[in-house]
């Protein structure tokens, strides 16, 4: 699905060759500052590499409309972005931005329940806790019906029990809709448990060039 | 109606007592602002005396080139003032956008006002053209300055939301809509507030001047209403144009947020 060739960004990332297969769960592992989030931002063209090529479904990203690409390959950053407004507005804003059909009230209530968000759709989203905001951001991305879902540390603000439920729901949704999931985590156990493929950035150290190898399980 | 009282030199001088009182107060309160007050008073006096003589010359030698030249000078000063009064560093492209939107917004409103609203003949009559241009340019300058500052600071403080919106497939325009709306609001507030207070809280300068010079208050009010509408038109048009072109400066051709304005 994604193919990266000779990618370079400053001193931060150097990738000789990397393929991320479609309709599967790919996990990007590595310590803080190893370029995990940067790698995700490369994939939806939020940033452009200094050198090298990235192809999505055999088409070079540089030839694709970046806005259309981001509507297919939706990224949820580690710090969830919550807009001024209600929970409903915050979940539906994804469809609004991407000019897609908005989710129904039934879908909205359904996803709140699935993600254990015992809240009213008209509550102010800015008053939510960090974990609740994170779940709202994931729910928003899921309801956009993307082809690829890219999650940056999706469970970082959640307690263990909620994290388990959320991960389970995400995986269920991904399998159900035949999506591709790329997620960044520093949790090796979680990666081993759910990932079909792992990209390991563990050997990274500052100013030391490194190559990312794909490791199939 | 009584003739206007021409202030004698000594009468005018006596008005400077207010400045002496102000300097005395800041001295007693030990607020170190005497120098600024003194300089501002001197500048105001010199600038107005010069403006007075220039206006006398322009009025006595009415010519389209002279009128247009004066307007252009005022416009250049206003644009330069916006650059100077901006809180942050503005790049060259942004400066061009400010100049373009101010010029288009102001000139459209001004010429509409002169040709359609008052329909003065000859059109370049400096007695009408110059004071009206002054009011329109001055107010637009304040509006644009607020618009520029609010756009730049808003894009900085809402960077996460703007980037988050882009990640959700928003166009740069949709992603920055909240910021541009707030900037428009901030730019328009002084003009709207002045409309609300007009006639009750204060009598606007144009009206006061006309009444003092012996014009009927009703005629003065007619002019005042027309001028404030012209100002609203010019401020909103300049600010809309600026925001419409200005937000694009924060994105590159790949619809990525650029960090140049940090």
Interface residues (C-beta under 8 A of the other chain):
Chain A: X44 X45 X46 X47 X48 X66 X67 X68 X70 X71 X74 X75 X76 X77 X79 X81 X83 X84 X93 X94 X96 X97 X98 X99 X140 X141 X144
Chain B: X160 X161 X163 X164 X165 X166 X167 X168 X169 X170 X171 X174 X175 X178 X254 X255 X256 X257
